[in-house]
Amino acid sequence: MNCQQCEGEYASLLEGIAQEQIQKQIDQHLIECPNCRQSLEETRQVVARLTQDADLSVDVCIANSVMDHVLARPRLAGPTATRRNLKMSLSAAATFLIAMGVVLWKSTGMSGVGHVLADDLAVAQQKVGEVKSATYSLKFFPRRCLKEQQVKLAPEQFETRECFYKAPGKYREVSRDRDGNIQSIDIRDSVKLKRLSIYPTKKKAILYALNEPMDSQGGPFVSAGNMMAHSNLKMLGRRVVAGREAVGFRCPFASAPNDAKRWNADIWIDAENKQLVEHQVPGMDIIDPDKVYDEPLQGVYSGFRLYDITFDVPLDDELFRLDSPKGFELQVVGTPSAKESDVVEFLRSVALVLGGTFPDQMPNFSQGNAHELITQLDGKAKDELTSAETMLQTIRQRYLRPDGPIEDFINDSIEFSTWKYLGDEVKLGDKNEIVCWYRPRNSRTYRVIYGDLSIKDLMPSDLPLPVAR
């Protein structure tokens, strides 16, 4: 991705709707390009000033229309000119919005706290972005916590991990059984692209080489910080969290699965020191383990709560060593390469598990029937899996990601933005229907995969939809 392509994604990035593939390419470009990092930060600050004041709200439809217009205007060449043009355009948008009278007073329901809450967000976002070390707990909610299950679970039925973070990009997670015995220790380095999984009861350790980071190099609170900058937040008021008075916000997900009004996240910030104290996905209106539910909920299957957060804790580097403990059997797993044949194998396995039909989206497994499929498989024991399900899980474990080899293949082997998926409702074995196409690097022709998993080389003019030459 170059500077111009990165700049063209600013709007989707700031609204949180960038596709997963594009998001990763943006992140990589921002790591390498200080000019674009500065440009994006300046853009984010201007947008935040326009949208984050809790006493004021801008009509979202009009604001988005104006922002889309100014971001689409022709820009001068070069990073410096780009930043200047963006600032001028955003300032013009702000002037236009105010002049047209679309800024409306908003009642917060909390007397005198509007500006304080806006400041809380700005300070809290800065703090989570600068964290050097932290300890925290991570609790995962099983599907039974949702309203559709109508059950109440005891605390010991939740999976909880003791977590440690040290900059840059070092993570350690400890899982225990109900008796407090350590089941596993997972150590990940998102800079070295290594992961060490230790199983004390088995005296075994597995060292993985990763294609890409499993975690953010900026720390475990990056997603919460990004949500603090969201333009559409709901205030939750104040409550005591871990013995501290906290201010709460609810953030909707722009690319929500099935029910956008319900899929969200809750963020709680210490009212005094403006530090993050809790982050839950989805929010407590969807999952609250302290309640018994009596209403059905579709499309959401799990969640997590990040809590007991302590910042700037002295942590020994020994906690993050990627060496197997003495006396343990060590297995080394190299970085898997993703070839076209691996993609075909994965497509076949997904279609078989879905009853002979390709998924509605690929490789986005965060929503749709593919998301439901993966969630259901992850909840099954090995002896409950069919042969097709076992094959799919084996492929996923090989690549350590829900979408198997797809994302790696897209990133490593094809030209930027040439992947096109058309497989929704296509039947496995249909030789006339296209599942997907892409253009290999340094190739003039496109590779087209059909429902029977046969592959043809076609010129751009022969594709059923127009593509950029």
Residue, then its C-alpha position, 0 to 999 in steps of 0.5 A: m500500500n502506498c501513501q495515496q492508497c492509505e489516504g484514500e482509506y482514512a474515512s473508513l479507518l476513522e469510522g471503524i469500517a475498514q475491511e480486515q485485509i485493508q486494515k492490516q495493510i494500513d497498519q503496516h504502511l503506518i508503521e513504515c511511513p511517518n508522514c502518513r502517521q502524522s497525517l492520520e493523527e491530524t485528521r483524527q484530531v480534527v474529526a474528534r474535535l467536531t464529534q466528541d464534545a458530549d454537549l454537542s452532536v452533529d446530524v450524522c447523515i449530514a456530517n457523513s455526507v460532508m465528510d465523504h465529499v471533502l475526503a473525495r476532493p482531488r488532492l495535491a501531490g505529496p504527503t505534505a500537500t496531502r496533510r495541508n489539503l486534508k486540514m483545509s477540507l476538514s476545517a471547511a467541513a466544520t465551518f459548513l456544518i456550523a454555518m448550516g445550523v446542524v449543530l444541536w444541543k444534546s441533553t446528557g441526563m447528567s448535569g454539568v458533566g458534558h465537557v468532563l466526559a469529552d476530556d475523559l475520553a481524550v486523556a484516556q485514549q492518550k494513556v492507553g496509547e502510551v502504556k509501557s506495561a500492564t497486568y489485567s484479567l481477561k474473562f471469556f463469555p460462553r454462548r450460554c451467557l446470551k439471552e437465547q440460552q436463559v441460564k445463569l452460570a457460576p463464576e467458575q464456569f467462565e474461562t479467565r486468564e491472568c494477563f501481562y503486557k510489556a512494550p513493545g508487543k510482548y504478551r503473557e496469558v496464564s489459564r488455570d483450572r477450577d482448582g487454581n492449577i495452571q493449565s497453559i501459559d501462552i507467550r507471544d511477541s508481536v515484534k519477533l512474530k513468535r508464540l510459545s505455548i506451554y502445557p505444564t501438566k503434559k511437560k510440553a511446549i510448542l514454539y510457533a513462527l507467525n506470519e503476522p502478529m496475533d496481538s497489537q504491537g501497541g498493547p492490549f488496549v488499542s481497540a478500546g482506545n479506538m472506540m473512544a474516538h468513535s463518533n457515535l458513543k452512548m453515555l452510560g453514566r457512572r458506577v463503581v468499578a473495582g472500587r473506583e467511580a468510573v464513567g461509562f460509554r457504549c460504542p456500536f460496531a459499524s460492521a455489526p453481525n446481523d443486528a447492528k443495534r445490539w452488537n457493541a462494546d462498553i468502556w469504563i474510565d476512572a473518573e479521577n485519573k482518566q485511566l481505562v478500568e474495564h472493556q467489555v465486548p459486547g456490552m452489558d445490555i447483551i451479556d451480563p453474567d450476573k443476570v438470568y435472561d428471558e429474551p432471545l438474541q440471534g447472531v452473537y455467540s461469545g464475548f469477553r471482559l477485560y478488567d482488573i487493569t493495572f498500568d505501569v507495573p514493573l515486569d521482569d523480562e523473564l516472564f516473556r522469554l520464548d524458551s521452553p522450560k527445562g525438561f519439557e518436550l519442545q515442538v517447533v512449528g514453522t510459518p505455514s505457506a499459503k498456496e493456491s492449493d491450500v485455498v482450494e482445500f479450505l474452500r472445499s472444507v468450508a462448503l462441505v461443513l455448510g452442507g454443500t454451499f460456499p459461505d456468504q463472505m470470504p475471508n471475513f469470518s467475523q459475521g454471517n454464516a461462516h462466523e456462526l459455523i466457526t463458533q459452533l465448531d469451536g464449541k464442540a469436543k473433538d469426538e463430536l466433529t464430523s470428518a468434514e468438520t475435523m478437516l476444517q479445524t485441522i486447516r484452521q489450526r495449521y494457520l492459527r486463524p479462523d479464515g485458514p490460509i485465505e488472508d495469508f494468501i491474499n497478503d502474500s501472493i496476489e496484487f493489492s485489492t484484486w480478491k473478489y468473492l462471489g460465492d454466496e449461495v454457490k453450490l459445491g460442484d457447480k462448474n458454471e458459477i464463480v466462487c472467487w477470482y484474484r490476480p497473482r502478482n506480476s500477472r496480466t490475467y486473473r485466476v478464477i475459481y468455480g463452484d466445482l473448484s476448477i480454475k481458469d485464467l481469464m483476461p480482465s475483459d472476460l470477467p463478468l464484473p469490471v476491474a481496474r486495469 
